[in-house]
Amino acid sequence: MDIALLAQRLFRFEIRRLLLILGLLVCVIVVSQCFSFPYGNVFLFSYARNGSTVVNVVTFVNASTSNLNNSEPTEVYDGDFVAHGNKALDLDGENGSEIELEHEDNDHELADDNDDSHKNFIFEKGVSGESDFSLKKETDSKHNSTDESYRNSTDPTKSMSSSSSEVRNQDGVLLNVSQGIFKEDIRNLDADSVGNVSQTVKAQPNEKKTELWKPDLLMLNGSSKVSRVFISKTGRKKTTTISQMNSIFLRSSLSSRSMRPQWSSARDRELLAAKQEIQNAPIIRESPELSASIFRNVSTFKRSYELMERRLKVYIYKEGKKPIFHQPYMRGIYASEGWFMKLMERNKKFVVRDPKKAHLFYLPFSSKILRYTILGKKNLEPYLTSYVKEISGKYRFWNRTGGADHFFVGCHDWASWITRKNMNNCIRALCNADVSQNFKIGKDTSLPVTYIRSTAEPLENVGGKPASKRSILAFFAGGMHGYLRPILLHFWENKQPDMKIIGPMPHDIEGKKMYREYMKSSKYCICARGYEVHTPRVVEAIYYECVPVFISDNYVPPFFEVLNWEEFSVFVQEKDIPNLRNILLSIPEEKYAEMQSRVKKVQKHFFWHKEPIKYDLFHMVLHSIWYNRVLQVKTR
């Protein structure tokens, strides 16, 4: 018995000693890491819980700028920061906060709960000779609003005291900033002519009030030179240029990928006959109603449009309960889907009551109302799946083609995501036309984002100054949504007098008037992506006769099937933002004048009318759906 008791005591002693040794080992490892990491700049943060402060991911890499692609990073250290509000942010990136329905009119884009906007910025600092780089990190727990902090960060008189340590590198420094989603986090990088870089981080405490998640504001001040900006898009496909999109469209029109129907119908044969007529359309050089210069092929468009007017029949499913179905919402950022639904459901020319006579079948739901009616993004897809099961069980038309002759019109950011499985075979008219996110050129069609403030006067304030009286080279104003806009402002805010690149403008009457005047007085209007690729600035630019400048990789422009966007707009890749002004200045005045005149000609195709007229926005949306179906149709 004594031996057993002795053994038990000895065992407990050994366990304690083992735990002590492990604890000492952990302490040694932590201390050694602090000394082994360069200059002791180590941040350790755990996963943020409810009520935690705002954090982000920052990585600093020492590398050679002279041979960026081949050089190996000599030193790397990072720290994980996670943003958090009063709603949980789970590991899948889903933001549990709900935005009030009426709030979406206050700005142009809302954050996507599945948003993959964790992007990497790499600023390549162009320096010569031996340079000293001083890195400073500071935190401030005092609360400031995002906009106020952003303004204060540019004021050197408002900087705080800091501790610093030196990072010396003769070849230069790469700053790699991986942006997370968070409410209020201001990171300011200051650099002088000799290459001294200081960083200020203001971590804001959590508030109880639910707000829009806002991106990190990152900027370099001083006389430093940044030669290139690299944007690494984690988890996304490579960039597809506008010329590559053109090639994809041409291939899709030659070889359809849609499934063959289970049985052929008279409607299929009618579509095949229309396809032959479109392909053999008589050549026209100009039309009194159409400008050939803005179309890919004005002959095929005119013939296709005429056939649509004469032959197209659409059946609208009666199933589905309000407000998600059959109840259009016609104001705000997502107004396009509401206007189309309203005009389609009361149309007597195209709509038929007998589904056997229909070439196309319309699924009349609002992605916007669905978003705010069914809580939880993961519940939206099953909701639509049950709807598809209902109509496929009641009617035979969905099963015949697998949904290939069905279509819907959705403008909410999530519309592409919640239909990627159950409605993937449908023709999807989407505002979020991201070719890297399952948008299929040749089948799906890009829906214009029309920000309607007044349903009574949807075309108020349309027009602008003539080309010769536009004194501003380029204009942009808007909220700092997504990863791209902070970069745009970093390079061009208050840099050149002819580059009017600013942040959010007041939402009062005077602020909105000033916004319109800037657009009407600018040669080029910057259409920079927000949380997603689409933006209402494209249509706004057209309304105010300003040449659109797309800075949104992988965005498919509206009516891509028929319009030749390169004739009246400019495409700038995101990586070329530092060269934006040079790109615009390189365009000859004659070329700009031609583009601006074509903007005025394309204008009528983007107008909503309470009573649709020929070639207006309602008919253009319907035509793109018809045209894609005709090109993709197959028979048994």
N, C-alpha and C positions, 0 to 999 in steps of 0.2 A: 504493500500500500504506500509506503514511504517512497519507494522507487518510482511509482506512478506519479505521485505528487511532485517529486523532483523533476521528473521528465516534463511534466506539464509546465512548471515554472521556467525550465530551461527553454522550452518551445516558445513561450511568450516572450522571453528575453531575446531570442533569436529573431522573432518577428519584429520586435521593436527596433532592433539593431539594423535589420534589413530595410525597414521603412526609413530610418535615419540616413542610411547610406544612399537610398534612392532619392530622398529629399536633397541631400548634399549634392548628388550627381546632377539633379535638375537645376539647382542653383548655379553650379559650375558651368553647365551648358548655357544657361541664360546669360551669365556674365561674360562668357567667352564669345557669345554671339554679339553682345553689345560692343565688344572691343574689335571683333573681326569684321563687323559691318562697317562700311566706310564712315568715319567721322562721327560715329555714335548717333546718327539720325535714324532711330528705330521707333516705329509706332506700332503698338500692339493693341488691337481692338477686337473684342468678341462680337458675335452676331447681335445686332441691335434688337432689343425688345421694345415693347410698347412704352412710349414715353422717353425713349433714349434720344441723344443728340444726333445731329446730322453728321454723317461721315461719308467718305468716298474712297476710291482706290487711286493711289498715286504710285507710279514707278519711275525711278530715275535710273538712267542708263548712261554710263560713260562709253563713248564709242568714237570712232574716227569719222568725221564728216567728209574726208577726202575720198574714202572708199567705203561708202555706207553699206553696200550690198554684200561685200566680202568680209568686212571686219567683224570680229567676234566681240561682243560686249565684255569689257574687262571687269566691271563691277555692277551688280544689280541688287537693289533692295526695294522692298515694297511693303505696304501695309494695307489691309483691307478695311474699308470704311463702308458702312451700310446706312442708307437713309431710312428714316422712319417717321411716320406721322401718327395721328391718333387712331389709324386703322392699320391692321397687320399687313406687312409686306412679306409674302412667303417666299420660299426659295425658288419657286418657279417664276418670280417676278410679277405676281399678281397683286395689284394694289386694291385693297379692300374698300377704299374710300369711294363714296358715291357723290357725284357732282349733281347739284340741283339742275333740273331740266331747263329752267329758264336761264341758268348761268352760261349755257353754251353760246349764247348770243354775245357774250361779253368779250370773246376772243375767237380766234380762227380755228384753233385745234385743241382737242382734249387728249390727255395722255391715254395710250393704249395699255390696258392691263397686261397684255402679252407683248408689250413693246420691247424690242430687242435693241434699244438705243444705247446699250453699253458699248461705246465705241472707244477706240484708242486714237489719241492725237499724238503725233510726233512732230515737234517743232525742231527743225534742223537749224542750228544757230550758226550763221556764217561769220567766222572770226579768223584772224590771221595772227601769226606770231605766238608768243607766250602770253597767255591770258589767265588771270585769276578769277575764279568763279566762287562767289560767296553765296551759300544757300542758307536761307533763314526760314524757320517754321514758327508760326505763332498761332495761338488759339484764343478766341474771345467768346465768352459765354453770354455776352450781352445780346439782347435781341434787336435785330434791325430787319426791316422788310427787304425783300430781294432787290427791288428797284433802288431803294435808298442806299443799301450797301454797295450796289453796283456803281452808283454815282460817287459815293465816298471813296471807293477803292481807287479811283483815278486821282484823288486829291492827296499829294504828298504831305500836306500839312496835317492830315488826319491819320497818318500811319502811327502804329504803336511801337513801343520799345520791344526789342527782341534779342534773343541770344543767337549767335551765328557760329558756324564752323566753315572752314574753307574746303572747297572741292577744286583741286587743280588738275587741269588737263590741257596739254599743249595743242591737241587737235580739235578740241571743241567739246560740247556737251549736247547730248540728246535728252530732251525732257519728254517722257512718255506718260501721258495722263489718260488713264482709263476712266471714263465718265460713268457714274451710276445715276440712278433716279432718286432725287431727293427734293425736299421742299426749299430749303434756304441754305446755300453753302457758297460762299464767295471765296474764290481762290485767285489771288492777284500776283502776277509775276512781274517784277520790275527788273529791267536790264539797262545798263548804261553803255556808252560807246566802247569801253574796254572789256565788256563782257561780264561785269558783275551782275549776278542774278539773285534777286531776293524774292521769296515767296511768302505771302500772307494768307493764312487760312482762318476764316471766321466760321466757327461751328455754332449754329443757332440751336437753342433749346427747343424742345417740342412744344407746340401749342395744342390746345384742345380743339381749336377751330379747324375744320377740314378745308383744305385749300387744294388748288391744282398743284400737282408735282411739277417742280421747275428744274431746269437743267443747271449744271454747274456753269458759273460765269468765269471764264478763264481769259486772261489777257496779258500781253507783254507791253510794258510802258518803257519809254525812253527811246534812245536812238539806236537800239539794237537792230541788226539785220536778220530777218528770217527769210531764208531763200525758198524753202518749200514746206508744205504741210502735208503730212501723210495721215490718211484716215483709214485705219484698219477696222473693218466691220466684222466683229466677232460673230460667227455663226451665220453669216450671210454669204450669198453667192457673189462671184466677182461682178464687177460693173459691166453692164450691157449698154453700149453707146447707142446713139440714135441711128447710126448707119447699120449697126448690127441688128437693131430692132427692125429696120427696113428689110433686111435680108430674111429675118425670121418670118415676117409677114408674107413676103413673096413665096417662100417655101410652103407656108401653111395654105396659101391660096392654090397652090399646085397639087398638094397632096393632103387630103383631109384625114384627120385622126379620129373623127367621130365614129361611134359604133354603127354597124349596119342595123337597120330596124328588124324586128322579129318578123314583120310582114310589110310589104309595100302598100302604099295607098295612092289614091289619085292626087292627093296634096303633094306627095313626094315628086311625082311626075311633073306637076305644075312648077315646082321649084327647080327641077332639072331643066325644064324648058326655059325658065327665066334665066338660069345660069348661062345657057347657050346664047341667048339674046344679049346678055350683058357682055359676054366675051367677044361677041361679034358686033358690038355697038358701032354705029356710023361715027366717023371721026368729025368732031366739031372743034373749031379753033377758038371760038368765043361765043358767048350766049348773052343776050340782053339781061338775063336774070342772074347769071353766074360769071365769076371771074376765073378764067382758066389757070391763072398764075398761083392760086392758093390751093389747087387740088392736085392730087397725084395724077389723075387722069379724068379730066372733066367730062369726057365722052362717056366713059363707063359709069361715072357717078350719075350723070343726067339720065342715062338709060335705066339704070337701076332704080333711081328715084321714081321715074315714070311708071315702071312696072310695079313698084311698091304701091303707088297710089291706085293703080288699076286692079291689082290682084290680091294683095295681102289681106288676110282675115285672121283675127286674133280672138281667142276664147279666154275669158277671165273667169277663173274659178270663184265660185260663190262661197266656198268653204272658208273658214277662218273668222274668228270673232274680233270685234273692235275692242280696244283701239289699235291693236297690232296690225290687223288686216282692215282694209277698206276705209281707213281714216287718215287721209293725208295731212301732214304737217308742213306748211308752206312758207315758214319763216326761218331765218337763221342760216347756219352754216351747212345744214343738211337739206336745204330746201329743194334740191334737184329731184330727189326721190319723191317728195310730196307733190311737186308740180306735175311730174310725169303721171303719177297715180291718179291725181284729180282729173287731168285732161284725158287720160286713157279710159278711165271708167265711164266717162260721160260721152265718149266718142261714138258716133253712129256710123261713121264711114268704114272703120276697120273692124269694129267689134261685132261678133256674131254670137247668137244664143245657142246655136247647134255646134257642139265641139267637133263633129265630124267634118265640118266645113273649114276648120281652122288650120292654118299653116303653123301658127305659133300659139303657145299657151302661157298666159301671164300669171305669175304668182304674186298677188298684190299685198305684200307685207312691207312694213316700214322697219328698216334696220335700226333707225333712231328710236322709235317708240318701243321696239323690242328690247333694246338696250336698257331702257329706263323702266320697263314694266316687269321683266323677268330678271330678278336679282341674281348676280353671280354669272360670270362669263361662261363658266363650265356648264351652266344650265341652258344656255341659249341654243347650242347645237342640238341637244336632245329634243328641245321644243320644236325646232324645225324638222327634225327627223320624224317626229310623231305626225307632223302636218303632211309630210311626204307620204307616210304610210297611209294616212287617211285618203288622200286623193288617188294614190295608186291602187288602193283597195276598192275604191268606189268607181274609178274610171280605168279604162284600159290604155289610155294614151301615154301616160308616163312609162309604163312597162314596155310599150312598143319600141321606144327609142332610148330607154334609159334616161329620159329627161333631156335629150339633146335638142328637142324642139320646144323646150320650156325656157322661160327667161324670167329674171327679176331685176329690179333696179334698186341698188343700195348705195347710200352715200356715207354711212357711218364707217369709221376706221375699222371696226370689227367685222364688217359685212363679208370681207374676203375670208377671214379666219373661220367664222361660224358656218360657212357654206363650202368649205374646202373638201368635205367628204360627202355629205348627204346631197349636195347640189352641184357637185363638181362637174358633172356632164352638161349642166345647164349653160345657157348663154348668160353670163353675169355682167351687167352694166354696173361698174364699180368706180367710185371716186378714188379709192385707194388702189390705183392701177400700178402695182409694183411687180415688175417682171421677175424679180428675185423671190417673190412671195406667192407663187402659184397662180399669178395672172397669166393666162394663155393668150398670146397675141394670135389673132385669126379666129378665135372662138369667143373670148370675152371682149368687151368693149369698154373704153375709158369714158367715164361719165364726168362732165365738167362740174366743178364745185362752184355753185352760184350762191353767194351770200345775199339773201333777200331780206331786206329790213322792213319793207312795206309791201304787203300783198296787193294793196290798192294801186301802188305805183312802182312796179318792179324795175322799171327802166328810168327812174328819175336820175338826173344829173349825168346822163350819158353824154359823151363828147369830150373834146379837149382842144388844146391850142394847136395851131398848125406846126408842122415840123420846124419851120424857120424860127419860131418864137419859143422853142423849148430850150431853156437855158441850163437846166440840170442834166448832167450826163446820165446819172443812174440814181435811182431812189429805192430805198427799202425802209419800212418801219413795221415793227411787230414784236410780239412777246418772244422771250428767249426759250422757245420750245424746241426740244430735241438737241442733238449734238452739234448741228451745223451752224445755227444762227450765232452762237457766241463766237465762233471762228470768224464768221463774216464781219461781225462788229469789231473784233480784235484787229483785223487787218484794215478796215476801212472807215470806222467811225471817227469823225473829226480829223481825217488824214488829208483829204483834198477838198477844196471848196466846191468842185463840181460833182462830188460823190456824196449824196445826201443819204447816208446809211446810219440809221438811228434805231433805238430800241422801241419800247411801247410808247404809243401816243395816248393822250387823254381820250376817254370815251364819251366826253360831253359833245355837245353840238359843235362847238368851236374846234375841238380836236378832230372830229370827223370831217369837218369842212377843210381843215388844213391838210389832212391826209389826201383828200380828193384833189386839192389844188397842187400838191406835190406831184401826184400822178399825172395830172393834166399838163404839168410844166416840165416833165422829164422825157428825155429821149428813150431811155431804157428803164423798165421797171423790173426789179429783181424778184423773181419768184423762187424763194429759197424754201426748201422743205422744212416742216416742223417735226412733230413726232413721227409722222408718216410722210410719204413722198408727195402727196397732193396738197394743194393750197388754193384758196379762192383768189389769190393775187393774179393768177393766169387770166381768169375772166375779167377781173377788175381792170387789169392792164388793157385788155381788148375794149372794154367799155369806155375807157378814158383815152383810147387811141395812142397808147404807149407800147413800144415794142417789148414783148415779154422776154426775159432772160431766165431760162431754166437753170437752177442750181439744185438738182435733185437726181442723183444717180438712180438709174433703173426705173424712172417714172415714164410711163407710156402716156403721151399727151392725148387729150380728148379727140375723138373721131379720127384716130390714127389710121383707120382703114382707108379714109378718103382724102384727108387734108395733108398737104405738104408743108409741115410746120417749119421746115428750114428756110422757107421763102419769106416768112414774116416773123420769125423769132430767132433767138440765139440760145445755143446750148453750151453751157460751161460745166465741165466736170468739177466735182467737189474739190479734188486735189489742186485745181487751178485757181482757187479763190485768191491767192496772193497776186496773181497776174490779171485779175478781173478788169482793172482799169485799162491796162495795155491791150487786152483783147477787144474791149469796146472801142478804144481809140483807133485800133487798127482797121476798123470797118470804115470804108470810104463814105463820105457824105452822100454820094449818089446812091450807094447801096442802102444806107439808112433810110433815105427818102423813099426808096422803092418799098422797103419793108414796112415803113409806117403807113404808106398808102394802102398796102395789102391788109394791114391790120384793120383799117377802116372798111375794107371790102368784106372781110371775114366776120365782121361785127354782127351782122344780121343773123348769122347762124347760131349765135349765143344769146338770143333774146327770147325770154318767155313772154307769151301773149295769153291773155285770158281766153281769147278765141284764137286758136292756133292758125297761123298763116303759112303759106308755102315756104319751105326751106328754113323755118325757124327752129328753135332749140328742141321743141317737142318732136318735130318731124325728123330732125337730125339724129336724135337718140333712137327713135323707132327705126330709122333707116339703117343705122349701124347694126342693130340687132337683126333686122331683115337681111342685110347684106352678108353678115357673117354666117347666118343660117344657110343662105343660098350657096355660098362658097363651100360649106361643109357638108351639104346634104348628100346622102347615099341612098341607094335603093337595095332591095333584097336581091 
